[in-house]
Every structure is written in C-alpha cells, then in structure tokens.
C-alpha cells in the first residue's frame, strides 16, 4: 500500500483499539496488530503526520494516541460499511417485534430499552408523527354512568384509549361509536374526516370530544422522547471530558424538547452520525449521536438513535439502529 493508504490503516487501527481498550494506542500496538510491511519507526512517523493533520492526539507526553473528532469522522466515512447485527442480536430484535402487542407508548419505550441493550449506550426513540399512525377501528365503550372510554385500535394492533365524560343511553352510545369509527378508521389520528353531524347534540358532542382526546393523545406520543438506558451515561462518565457532562446530558434528556427538535430536523436525512464538535447543541459536544429514521408507507415517521461518548463502536451502533428502525417501521405499517 502507498503512504496515504498506510496512514489510513494506522488511523483505523488507532480508532478500533481505542474503542476496544479505552487506552491510548502506541505505535508498537499498531505494528503488531496490522501487517503493514514497515518498521515501527515508519508507523511512528505516520502517527506524527496524522497528529499534525488533526486526526489523532496525544493526551499525555510519552503516551500513545487517541482519535480526535476528525479522526472518528474519517473512520465513520471510510471504514463503516453496512453490516447486519450478529445472529443472536438479530434474532432478539426479530423476536421482540414479532411478539409485541403493546400500546404505542409502551412499544416505543420498550424499543428504546431494546436498543440500549444492543449497544450498551443510552438510546432514544421519538414517536411517529400522528398523521402516519393509521386507525383500524374506533369505538366508545361505557364504563359507568357519565363515563365513556374512547378506544382506537391502530394498524399495528396497538390500542390508544382516553376516558371522556358523556351521558348517553345504550342506543345513542352505539350511534356515537359508529360515527367515531367512520370519522377515524383508515386515517392517521391527525387526519380524521370532517365530523358528519347527526343532529343529536349529545351524540355529536361525544364524538367530537373523543376524536379530540385521541388525536391529542397521539400528538403527545409523537412529541415525546423515549429514553432507554439513561443510567449507562453515568457508567460512561470516564469517557467524557468532564464529570459534569453526564449531568448536563441527563438534564437535557429530561427536558426532551431540545433532543426531539434535533432529531426531527434530521428526520429526512437518513442514517446520520453526529460526532462531538459537529453537534450544534453544547451538551452534545462530548458525545456522538447515531440516528436512523423509521418509515411508514415510505415516509419518514420517527427516529431511533444511540447516544454515547465519541469512543463508541460505530459499526455496532449503525447496525443496531438500522435493524431496529426497519423493524419498527414495518410494525407500524397499516394492515394490507
């Protein structure tokens, strides 16, 4: 290989070894782990050149080198190819989505936990925009006098429900339930058909209230950030520049608005890796964010992602978000 190829291989080795060991990488380590066909002195010169160009840095005098954000970016752009999860993890993802029949909110929360387990980093899931969550059927069910449960069964079999107050006898409740089904079925929860008035003020009022409550519920799910494995950030605090970074990250995740807005802005960009200083949000300057959209009916609907230190196994993270986003999108598809 020529000098530029060799330096690229040296950089790749530094990244992979540092991710694996969390220790600065010495030239001798590179020499013994790669058959470069050159001496240790040549590798040391290559590392010096890589340091001058900003791809690696030396944290302490006489220590080995560690990657910079620029080095991680070169690694991600040049050495991370599409690959599948290992067989055991791939089966775990398939089994999870094949067996889940949770309400949408619970599904998204459990999906974030699954992604955290796959990557050993914190994971985030942003709910699908309300318009893409199709309703299979909707009805009103009497609970007790004056109290009715509005139920929407979504295309993936999950159920959304809201309690409303109304006082209808059995016949009028049945009419209201049929009207609610006509209004919502086959559409996204944010795309209900115009309400066809029956002339019965109480029936029309019950349907309007139920429709509004279910749509508000879907919007709340859409705007919510589901975080799995947040405690992993604390376990990884040694990988951040300062111990205060973890506290700031946890506060940001609790506030949610910033992260939801960030990933929504990236929704149409496909799989995306933001590394350290590339992040516009100050709290993320020591972090990497690997995200992928999940699609419903071919349109981006929401996002899954992994959040952790820049010293991240990017191949694993990319494979995990790709597998989970694909399965989640398929699950949310309306029935054929």
Secondary structure, DSSP 8 states (H G I E B T S, - for coil): --HHHHHHHHHHHHHHHHHHH-S-B-HHHHHHHS--SS-HHHHHHHHHHHHHTTSEE-SSTT--BEE-HHHHHHHHHHH-------HHHHHHHHHHHHH----HHHHHHHHHHHHHHHHSSEEEEE---GGGSBEEEEEEEEEETTEEEEEEEETTS-EEEEEEE----HHHHHHHHHHHHHHHTTSBTT--------S-HHHHHHHHHHHHHHHHHHHHHHT-EEEE-THHHHHTGGGSSSTHHHHHHHHHHHH-HHHHHHHHHTGGG-SEEEEGGG-SSGGGTTEEEEEEEEEETTEEEEEEEEEEESS--HHHHHHHHHHHHHHHHHHTS---
